[in-house]
Amino acid sequence: MKTLYISDLDGTLLDGNAELSEYTINALNELIAQGVYFSVATARTAETSVFMLERLKINIPVILMNGVLIFDMQEKRYVKKEMLAREKITQILSAMKKVEQTGLMYALSEDELITYYERVYNNALHNFIDERVQKYNKKFVQIDDFANADTDIIYFCYLDTHENISRLYNEIKTISGLRIEMYQDIYSCDDSWYMEVFNDTASKYNAVEFLRRQCRFGKVIGFGDNLNDLPLFAACDECYAVSNAKDEVKAKATAVIGANTNDGVAKWLEENVL
C-alpha cells in the first residue's frame, strides 16, 4: 500500500536546538532513496522550513502554517493556499484593538510571503523575530496599522502569556469561519503561549487529506508532540507521539516512541518501514 509518513517539526523531528541531527538527516535520506514517501506538517513558514530541510531530499509537498499553505520543495511553489476573507480580517483586527493586543500578520503577494508587525511589545515576540532574522535571514515588515496592508492576508500569530492570549482568544472565538490553534511554546522556560488564527478550511487535517487525494496514498502515518498536531493525528491511519509529547497528544496516539532529542522518528522509521 502506498504510504505517506509525515512528521511535525518542532519538538518532534527537530532536536532540542530546533535543528535536524546528522543521524536523522542520514536516516531519512536513506529511506527516501529506497522509495519511502516522507513529508512534514509544521506551523512554520516556507522560509524557515526550507532552510531547516535543505539537506533532506523530501519528495512530497510540505504542509506549512498548520495547513494554511502546502509547498512543493522541489518546484519551489505553493500548491495550495488558504486566504482570509476581508470581513474576517476586519473582525480580527477589531478584537485585537478591544483587548489592546498585537502580534504578527502574514500575507501573500504574488506568492511572496510578507510578515507584518506593528510593534514588538514583549520579550517573547522580540526573541521570535530576532531568531528568525539572525538564523534564517527572514524579513519582517513594520506597519503602523495592520488595517493598512493592501495584500492577501492568510494568517495571524500571537505570542504572549497564557492570560493575555486567553483574553484575545475569548474575543476571536466568537467570529465564525475561523480556526484557532493555541499551544505552549516548547522552547521557552516561562509562560509563553502561541495562538494562531486562520481560515477554518485550513488545518493539518485538511492538508493531509489533500495530499492523500492528490498523491493517491492508501495510508498515512503521522508523528507529533504538541496540541496543534491533534488535527494531523485525526487525519492519519496511524499516529505516533514522541515521548516528550503533551499528555493530550500521547492519549490520541497509536503508540509512544522515542524522544525528539533521541531521533525518535528516524529510528522508528528505520525499525518499522523497510
C-alpha positions as CSV (number, residue, x, y, z in Angstrom):
1,M,0.0,0.0,0.0
2,K,1.3,3.4,-1.0
3,T,2.1,5.1,2.4
4,L,2.9,8.7,3.4
5,Y,5.0,9.3,6.5
6,I,4.5,12.8,7.8
7,S,6.1,14.5,10.8
8,D,5.7,17.7,12.8
9,L,9.0,19.6,13.1
10,D,9.4,21.4,16.4
11,G,9.6,19.0,19.3
12,T,9.2,16.0,17.0
13,L,11.6,15.8,14.1
14,L,13.9,18.6,15.3
15,D,16.2,18.2,18.3
16,G,16.3,20.5,21.4
17,N,18.2,23.1,19.4
18,A,15.4,23.3,16.7
19,E,17.7,21.5,14.2
20,L,17.8,18.2,12.4
21,S,20.5,15.9,13.7
22,E,23.0,14.3,11.4
23,Y,21.5,10.9,12.4
24,T,18.0,12.0,11.3
25,I,19.2,13.6,8.1
26,N,21.1,10.5,7.0
27,A,18.4,8.1,8.1
28,L,15.6,10.0,6.3
29,N,17.6,10.4,3.1
30,E,18.4,6.7,3.0
31,L,14.7,5.9,3.5
32,I,13.6,8.3,0.8
33,A,16.3,6.9,-1.6
34,Q,14.7,3.5,-1.1
35,G,11.3,4.7,-2.1
36,V,9.7,5.9,1.2
37,Y,7.4,8.9,0.8
38,F,8.1,11.5,3.6
39,S,6.9,15.0,4.3
40,V,6.4,17.4,7.2
41,A,3.5,19.3,8.7
42,T,4.5,22.4,10.7
43,A,3.4,25.7,12.0
44,R,6.5,27.3,10.4
45,T,6.6,29.2,7.1
46,A,8.4,28.3,3.9
47,E,11.4,30.5,4.6
48,T,12.4,28.8,7.9
49,S,11.2,25.3,6.8
50,V,13.2,25.3,3.5
51,F,16.3,26.4,5.4
52,M,15.8,23.6,8.0
53,L,15.0,20.9,5.5
54,E,17.5,21.9,2.7
55,R,19.6,18.8,3.3
56,L,16.6,16.4,3.1
57,K,15.6,15.1,-0.3
58,I,11.9,15.5,0.5
59,N,9.7,14.0,-2.3
60,I,6.2,15.2,-1.3
61,P,4.9,18.8,-0.8
62,V,5.2,20.0,2.8
63,I,2.3,21.4,5.0
64,L,3.1,24.9,6.4
65,M,1.5,27.2,8.9
66,N,-0.7,24.5,10.3
67,G,-2.3,23.8,6.9
68,V,-2.7,27.3,5.5
69,L,-0.1,26.6,2.8
70,I,1.2,23.5,1.0
71,F,4.6,24.0,-0.6
72,D,6.4,21.9,-3.2
73,M,10.0,21.8,-2.1
74,Q,11.3,20.7,-5.4
75,E,9.5,23.2,-7.6
76,K,9.6,25.9,-5.0
77,R,6.0,26.9,-5.4
78,Y,2.8,26.8,-3.3
79,V,0.3,24.2,-4.5
80,K,-2.5,25.2,-2.1
81,K,-3.3,28.4,-0.3
82,E,-6.0,29.5,2.1
83,M,-6.8,33.2,2.2
84,L,-8.8,35.0,4.8
85,A,-11.9,37.0,3.7
86,R,-11.7,40.7,4.2
87,E,-14.6,40.8,6.6
88,K,-12.9,38.2,8.8
89,I,-9.8,40.3,8.9
90,T,-11.8,43.3,9.9
91,Q,-13.3,41.4,12.8
92,I,-10.0,40.0,13.9
93,L,-8.4,43.5,14.0
94,S,-11.4,44.8,15.9
95,A,-11.0,42.1,18.5
96,M,-7.3,42.9,18.8
97,K,-7.9,46.5,19.4
98,K,-10.5,45.7,22.0
99,V,-8.0,43.9,24.2
100,E,-5.0,46.0,23.1
101,Q,-3.2,43.0,21.6
102,T,-1.0,42.8,18.6
103,G,1.2,40.2,17.0
104,L,2.2,39.1,13.5
105,M,0.1,39.2,10.4
106,Y,1.1,37.1,7.4
107,A,0.3,38.0,3.8
108,L,0.9,36.7,0.3
109,S,1.8,39.0,-2.6
110,E,2.3,37.1,-5.8
111,D,3.5,34.0,-3.8
112,E,5.9,36.1,-1.8
113,L,5.2,35.7,2.0
114,I,5.2,39.0,3.9
115,T,5.3,39.1,7.7
116,Y,4.0,42.3,9.2
117,Y,4.2,43.6,12.8
118,E,3.0,46.8,14.4
119,R,5.3,46.9,17.4
120,V,7.5,44.5,19.4
121,Y,5.7,44.6,22.8
122,N,7.2,41.7,24.8
123,N,10.4,39.7,25.1
124,A,8.8,36.6,23.6
125,L,7.9,38.3,20.3
126,H,11.3,40.1,20.3
127,N,13.1,36.7,20.6
128,F,10.8,35.1,18.0
129,I,11.6,37.8,15.4
130,D,15.3,38.1,16.3
131,E,15.9,34.3,16.0
132,R,14.3,34.2,12.5
133,V,16.2,37.2,11.3
134,Q,19.6,36.1,12.6
135,K,19.3,32.3,11.9
136,Y,17.1,32.2,8.8
137,N,17.5,35.6,7.3
138,K,13.8,36.1,7.4
139,K,12.3,39.6,6.7
140,F,9.7,41.3,8.9
141,V,7.9,44.5,7.8
142,Q,6.8,47.1,10.3
143,I,3.5,48.8,9.6
144,D,1.6,51.5,11.6
145,D,-1.7,49.6,11.5
146,F,-2.4,46.1,10.2
147,A,-5.6,47.6,8.5
148,N,-3.4,49.5,6.1
149,A,-1.9,46.4,4.5
150,D,-3.1,46.0,0.9
151,T,-2.3,42.3,0.4
152,D,-4.0,38.9,0.7
153,I,-3.9,38.0,4.4
154,I,-3.6,34.4,5.3
155,Y,-2.7,34.1,9.0
156,F,-2.3,35.8,12.4
157,C,0.1,34.7,15.1
158,Y,0.4,35.9,18.7
159,L,3.0,35.1,21.3
160,D,2.3,36.2,24.9
161,T,1.4,34.9,28.4
162,H,-1.4,32.4,28.8
163,E,-3.5,35.1,30.5
164,N,-3.1,37.6,27.6
165,I,-3.5,35.1,24.9
166,S,-6.7,33.7,26.6
167,R,-8.2,37.2,26.7
168,L,-7.7,37.6,22.9
169,Y,-8.9,34.1,22.3
170,N,-12.2,34.8,24.1
171,E,-12.8,37.7,21.7
172,I,-11.8,35.9,18.5
173,K,-13.5,32.6,19.2
174,T,-16.9,34.2,18.6
175,I,-16.0,35.0,14.9
176,S,-17.4,32.4,12.6
177,G,-15.3,30.8,9.8
178,L,-12.0,30.8,11.7
179,R,-9.7,28.2,13.1
180,I,-7.7,28.9,16.3
181,E,-4.7,26.9,17.4
182,M,-3.4,27.7,20.9
183,Y,-0.4,25.9,22.5
184,Q,2.6,26.5,24.7
185,D,6.0,27.5,23.4
186,I,8.1,24.4,23.9
187,Y,11.4,26.3,23.7
188,S,10.5,28.8,26.4
189,C,11.0,28.3,30.2
190,D,8.4,30.9,31.0
191,D,4.7,31.2,30.5
192,S,4.8,31.8,26.7
193,W,2.0,30.6,24.5
194,Y,1.2,30.8,20.8
195,M,-2.1,31.5,19.3
196,E,-2.6,31.2,15.6
197,V,-5.7,32.3,13.6
198,F,-6.6,31.3,10.1
199,N,-9.4,30.1,7.8
200,D,-11.5,27.3,9.2
201,T,-11.0,25.4,6.0
202,A,-7.2,25.3,6.7
203,S,-5.8,22.7,9.1
204,K,-3.2,19.9,9.2
205,Y,-6.2,17.5,8.9
206,N,-7.4,19.0,5.6
207,A,-3.9,19.4,4.2
208,V,-3.1,15.8,4.9
209,E,-6.4,14.8,3.2
210,F,-5.4,16.9,0.2
211,L,-2.1,15.1,-0.1
212,R,-3.8,11.8,0.3
213,R,-6.1,12.5,-2.6
214,Q,-3.6,14.3,-4.9
215,C,-0.8,11.7,-4.5
216,R,-3.2,8.7,-4.0
217,F,-1.9,7.5,-0.7
218,G,-3.7,4.4,0.7
219,K,-2.3,5.0,4.2
220,V,-0.9,7.9,6.2
221,I,1.3,7.6,9.3
222,G,2.0,10.7,11.3
223,F,4.3,11.9,14.2
224,G,3.8,14.8,16.6
225,D,4.2,16.3,20.0
226,N,2.0,19.3,20.6
227,L,-1.6,20.3,20.7
228,N,-1.6,21.6,17.1
229,D,-0.7,18.1,16.0
230,L,-4.0,16.7,17.0
231,P,-5.6,17.6,13.7
232,L,-2.7,15.8,12.0
233,F,-3.3,12.7,14.1
234,A,-7.0,12.8,13.2
235,A,-6.2,12.5,9.5
236,C,-3.7,9.6,10.0
237,D,-4.4,5.9,9.9
238,E,-1.7,5.5,12.5
239,C,-0.1,8.2,14.6
240,Y,2.9,8.2,17.0
241,A,3.7,10.6,19.8
242,V,7.3,11.2,20.7
243,S,8.0,10.6,24.4
244,N,8.3,14.3,25.1
245,A,4.8,15.0,23.7
246,K,2.0,16.6,25.6
247,D,-0.2,14.1,27.5
248,E,-3.2,15.0,25.3
249,V,-1.2,14.0,22.3
250,K,0.0,10.8,23.8
251,A,-3.6,9.9,24.6
252,K,-4.6,10.1,20.9
253,A,-1.5,8.2,19.6
254,T,-1.3,4.7,18.3
255,A,1.8,4.4,20.4
256,V,4.6,6.5,22.1
257,I,8.1,6.4,20.5
258,G,11.5,7.8,21.4
259,A,12.0,11.4,22.2
260,N,12.9,14.1,19.6
261,T,16.3,14.5,21.3
262,N,17.0,10.9,20.6
263,D,16.0,10.8,16.9
264,G,12.7,9.1,17.8
265,V,11.0,9.5,14.4
266,A,14.0,8.5,12.3
267,K,14.7,5.4,14.5
268,W,11.0,4.3,14.4
269,L,11.1,4.6,10.6
270,E,14.3,2.6,10.3
271,E,12.9,-0.2,12.5
272,N,9.4,-0.3,11.0
273,V,9.4,0.7,7.4
274,L,11.9,-1.3,5.5
